[in-house]
Amino acid sequence: MPEMESSPDLSFALDVCRRAGVVAMDHFDRDIEVEEKSDGTPVTAADKQCERLIREAIAERFPEDAILGEEEGGNLAPVSKGRRWIIDPIDGTYNYARAVPIFSTLLSLEKDGEIVLGVVYNPAADEIFWAEKGTGAFRNGKRIKVSKISEMKNSQFNFGALNRVQAMGLWDAFSELIKNTVRQRGFGDYLGFAHVFEGKAEAHLEVGVKVWDLAPMKIIVEEAGGEFSDLSGGKSVYTGSCLISNGLVHSQFLGILKR
């Protein structure tokens, strides 16, 4: 549990993500049937059940709050007023469907256009990350911080799907990032982000994704002392791409991506 007293929003978010994790693990490694959505991405019964559980819990506890979720939809545009919960019931469905234990439930709270709370829970590893604005970032109850490495040449660089990097015309920039960093790893999904949160890597690049993939990552890395931006240097979680870092190397990485 957090080192400080939880707010009602955070207590709720931690509890409902753990409850969704129970549902996910009930199906995990059981030859679960995978369907293909209209956008070509996979979905399982567990994705649908987890999102339904979270939606029903929000509707009961916070009936006035809006909801946006990967499986059941909602308004995809940014909102400037009010409260909205953003759900990715199982981030990493490709892994989940093949019994690879690198997946997570992602939940964030957007308030008046700003992401103010985020939770990332991997039930297979019983690993939960969270942050709330102004209170710091945590993993399983322990405060976490980004690294203090300040030069790209000494940095570990993490990244997501390479086919999306290539499709977006970023291959030359990506190759330059590889040449200028000491170590590179393609963990993908939540784990590439988490290593930056905890100071195990200096930067993570993700492209071609959705707001529910990025929203909790923004608040957690910022509360861990790092930096989040889209590839133009803005702070939106709605552009489909992001660079997160320890902050000290951010401009070095972003400068190459913006060329």
LOVEXMI-64149 format. One record per residue (C-alpha): residue in one letter; y, z, x. Coordinates in steps of 0.001 Angstrom, whole numbers, plus 524288, in hexadecimal, padded with zeros to 5 digits. Last residue first. Example, Ala and Ser with C-alpha at 12.3 -4.5 7.8 and 13.67 -1.06 7.14 Angstrom:
2
S7FBDC81BE483566A7EE6C81E788300C
END
This chain:
259
R83EA076ECB83A95K83D8D779BD8309CL82FDB77E2D8347DI833B977F73842CAG83FA0787BD83FBDL837AF78FDF8364CF82E6C79466840F9Q839407986384A64S841AF79DE383F7AH836AC7A6BE83B03V832E47AC4484836L8391F7B9AC846B0G8373E7BA0B837FDN8291E7BE9D838C5S825B87B204831F3I823E97AB52824ECL8256E79CBB82314C824BE7978181567S8212178C4E80C83G820747898C7FDFDT82F2E789AC7FBA9Y82EDE794C97F1C1V82E2F7A0AE7FAACS83C8479E977FE1EK842967A47980A5AG848C2798788106AG8467D7940981E6FS84314785FB81B35L8349D788BD81CE0D834CF7941481340S837F37A13B818DEF831FE7AEA481AC6E8355B7B86582572G82F657C49882B46G831E37D32882AB5A825C37D73082310E82E447D782816BFE8318E7C93F81913V8234E7C59681B41I81F177CC8C80ECEI82A1B7C75980646K827B77B93380A06M818DF7B9B6809C9P818FD7BE987FBC3A820197B2447F72CL8191C7A80D7FF63D80C4F7A46C7F8C4W811B57A6FC7EB14V81D1479DC27EE1AK813F5792797F0EFV80E2678BD57FCF6G8103F77F55804B8V813BF785DE81182E8109279292818A5L8149A7960682685H811FA7A36182C8CA8194A7A9BD837C6E8184A7B4D4841ACA80A327B92F840C1K803717C67D840DEG810027CD9E83D44E80AD27D2D18305AF812AC7CA288272CV8103A7BE7183015H801847C07882F61A802B17C1EE820BCF808977B46881F21G7FD227AD968259CL7F3E47B64381DE9Y7F94C7B32B81072D7F4977A50680FFBG7F25E79E5181D04F7EBF07A35082959G7F0877978683115R7F2E179DC183E73Q7FBAF799EC849BDR7FE027A082856D1V8082C79F84861B8T8126F797FB85A33N81AA878C5485E74K81052781B885DFFI80BB07860785095L819937861284B4AE81B5977859850BFS80F24773BC849B9F814557796E83D06A821287723383EE8D819D876572840DFW810C97683183562L81B7576BE182BBDG81AE675FBF82352M817D676756816EDA80A19761BD8162CQ8073376678823FCV80AE37748382107R803557738581448N7F72E76EB281B62L7F8C8779D682515A7F6CF7847781AEBG7FD047915E81F05F803247957982BE1N803B17A04B835F3F80B767A013842AAQ8094C7AA8A84CEBS815727AC2585531N817DA7AD88863C1K81DFA7A00186569M825947A22A858D4E82D447AD5085ECFS8314C7BA1E85878I824D17C1EE85725K8282D7CE6884FBFS81D4D7CDBE845BCV81E8D7CFE583715K81D4E7DD6E83152I813797E487828CBR813DC7F194821ADK8064F7F6DF81ED0G801DA7F8AA810B7N7F7747EE1D810A9R801207E494816DDF80F657E7B5814C3A81CF47E1AD814EAG829DF7E8E781434T8312A7EFD280938G83D987E7E38072CK837BF7DDA27FE43E829977E0717FB34A81E7D7DCDD80426W80FD47DBBF80353F803957D88F80ADDI7F5CF7DBB080646E7E9197DA7080DADD7DC537DE00806FEA7D61A7D35E80F72A7CFC47CC328040FP7DA6F7D1747FB1CN7E5537CA138022CY7F2027CEE27FC1EV7FFC47C9AD7FE5CV80AC47D0D47F739G8192D7CD4B7F651L825977D3887F134V834067CFE57F09EI833B17C1047F00CE841847BD737EC17G846037B50C7E0ADD84A787C0247D7EFK83DDD7C7707DA9CE831AE7C0837DF6BL825657C8C27E057S819E37C4807E876L80B327C3DC7E759L8015A7BD4E7F04AT7F2BE7BF6A7EEFCS7EBC87BC307FB92F7E28D7B351802F9I7DBD47B38581035P7CDF37B80980D3AV7C7BF7AA7C80E44A7BE0E7A9F680306R7BF9C79B48800FBA7C72F79CB77F430Y7CFB47A7407FA2BN7D36D79EEE805D9Y7D7C07936F7FD79T7DDE579D1D7F3FBG7E6D57A2537FE9ED7F0E07A9427F649I7E9867AF3E7EAF2P7F1C17B4327DF94D7FE817AE3C7E469I808547B52A7DBD7I817357B5B17DACCW81D227C0AF7D2B1R82AA17BE207CD1BR836397C6FF7CAB1G843787C3037C581K84DCF7B98A7C9F0S84EA17AE927D3EEV841A67A7EC7D179P83BED79DDD7DACCA834B7792B07D42BL825FE792AD7D205N82717798667C44EG8198B79CFC7C09AG80BC8799187C420E7FE8979E2E7C002E7F71B79BEB7CCAFE8016079D757D745G809217A7F57D060L817217AA117CC04I81A347B5E57C38AA8266D7BABD7BC9FD828FD7C9347BAC0E82C517CF0B7AD69P81E917D42E7AAF2F81E167DBFA7B7ACR811FA7E4A77B6C4E809F07DD747AC8BA80E6F7CFBB7AFDBI80CD97D29F7BE4BA7FED77D7697BC6AE7FB7E7CB9E7B408R800E27C2697BE48I7F96F7C9167C936L7EC6E7C8987C212R7EE9C7BA687BE03E7F1C47B6C87CC13C7E54D7BD077D0FBQ7DD0A7B6A87C674K7E2537A9147C934D7E0A07A9D97D7E8A7D30A7AFCF7D601A7CED47A4A87CD36T7D1AC79B937D87DV7DC9A792497DC28P7DD98787A97E663T7E97477F4E7E9ADG7EA07770F17E5FDD7F6F3771A97DEA9S7F0237700C7D18BK7E74677B957D481E7D9CE77A577DA96E7CF1B7839A7D639V7C6E078C947DEC2E7BABC793777D9ADI7B7A67A0637E04ED7ABC37A04C7E906R7ABB27AF367E941D7B30A7B2387F5E3F7BE797B8767EE9FH7BDCA7B9927DFD0D7BE7F7C85C7DE46M7C71E7C8797EA6EA7D1DF7C1357E34EV7D14D7CA5A7D7A2V7D2557D6547E04BG7DDA77CFF47E774A7E4E07CE577DAA0R7E4537DD157D90ER7E9897DEE07E6DAC7F4A77D58B7E3C7V7F7797DD087D73ED7F8707EA057DE54L801227E5637E95BA80A5A7DE857DFF6F80B457EA2D7D6C2S80E417F3C87E19FL8184A7EA407E6FBD81F637E89F7DA0EP81F267F7387D708S8250B7F9F17E474S81BD97FF9F7EE7BE81E7A80C817F54EM81EEA80AB0803E3E814178083380DCAP80E2B7FE6780458M800008000080000
END
